[in-house]
Amino acid sequence: MVYDLYYWAEIPGRGEFPRLVLEAAGAPYRDVVRLPEEEGGGMAAMSAFQEGRGPHIPFAPPFLVDGDTVVSQAGVIAAYLGEKLGLAPESEADRQFARSIALTTADAVAEAHDVHHPVGIGLYYEDQKPEARRRAAEFREERMVKFLRWYEKLIEANGSGYLAGRRLTYADLGLFQLVEGLRYAFPKRMRVIEGDYPGVRALVETVRVQEKIAAYLKSDRRLPFNENGIFRHYRELDGE
Ligand SMILES: N[C@@H](CCC(=O)N[C@@H](CS)C(=O)NCC(=O)O)C(=O)O
């Protein structure tokens, strides 16, 4: 079974959360929008799906199509794939909690996005710069620390080096992507605070060297962060 992942072709964005799970598991998948139209890809394929093929119509990308099953919401897709592909914890309690972690990571991602778009997602960054500066200060000082401290506490309490259970899961892959995104968007701030979270740092490195992830990160399937995406680096929004 080949999974179909639908997401914007030019940014890693939220599509990267399910994509990392597919890559870490070595699962066969198509990044549909990145394919040529002659092969059933391109933006037309994504629009057609959102307009035409009910009853399960996703509100926004990313979404995954697995036969008759359609799943949207980055954290939910990551959980769905992780549970199917052996990248979820074993016990029921840990499996449930891993889902909570993935959705909390999605919240953190949304907040990182809202730093550069605090007034409206349909407006240009240039039209909301003063508000973005205010939002960025609060995000850097309060929210980044609160999220990272929570992940650190989870790793400490769990005792295995992972966020939930005793093996690498989609929740860990999500933390990897969040930390990489924060490092890209807020390099100065991350340099100052990262050292306070040694468990998080170690887990990010564990993910980076996982065999399939290491190969993926070197491939051209891995898109760099950029200023059209969720994690954007604007010098004026970063600070120690
Ligand atoms: N909560 C959703 C958010 C989805 C979302 O906002 N997707 C963006 C791209 S990252 C989009 O294309 N949104 C279109 C829209 O909201 O109209 C998730 O985590 O997947």
The ligand as a Tripos MOL2 file, in Angstrom:
@<TRIPOS>MOLECULE
LIG
   20    19     1     0     0
SMALL
NO_CHARGES

@<TRIPOS>ATOM
      1 N1         -4.3450   22.4400   12.5640 N.3       1 LIG1
      2 C1         -4.0000   22.0780   11.2070 C.3       1 LIG1
      3 C2         -3.6520   23.3470   10.4680 C.3       1 LIG1
      4 C3         -3.6270   23.1610    8.9890 C.3       1 LIG1
      5 C4         -3.1680   24.4050    8.2740 C.2       1 LIG1
      6 O1         -3.2870   25.5200    8.7870 O.2       1 LIG1
      7 N2         -2.6270   24.2060    7.0680 N.am      1 LIG1
      8 C5         -2.1050   25.3190    6.3080 C.3       1 LIG1
      9 C6         -0.7740   24.9730    5.6920 C.3       1 LIG1
     10 S1          0.4250   24.6650    6.9690 S.3       1 LIG1
     11 C7         -3.0650   25.6850    5.2010 C.2       1 LIG1
     12 O2         -2.8130   25.4560    4.0400 O.2       1 LIG1
     13 N3         -4.1800   26.2870    5.5900 N.am      1 LIG1
     14 C8         -5.1630   26.7440    4.6770 C.3       1 LIG1
     15 C9         -6.3010   27.3670    5.4420 C.2       1 LIG1
     16 O3         -6.3140   27.3000    6.6810 O.co2     1 LIG1
     17 O4         -7.1630   27.9550    4.7950 O.co2     1 LIG1
     18 C10        -2.8410   21.0750   11.2170 C.2       1 LIG1
     19 O5         -2.1050   21.0190   12.2110 O.co2     1 LIG1
     20 O6         -2.6700   20.3320   10.2390 O.co2     1 LIG1
@<TRIPOS>BOND
     1     1     2 1
     2     2     3 1
     3     2    18 1
     4     3     4 1
     5     4     5 1
     6     5     6 2
     7     5     7 1
     8     7     8 1
     9     8     9 1
    10     8    11 1
    11     9    10 1
    12    11    12 2
    13    11    13 1
    14    13    14 1
    15    14    15 1
    16    15    16 2
    17    15    17 1
    18    18    19 2
    19    18    20 1
@<TRIPOS>SUBSTRUCTURE
     1 LIG1         1 GROUP 0 **** ****
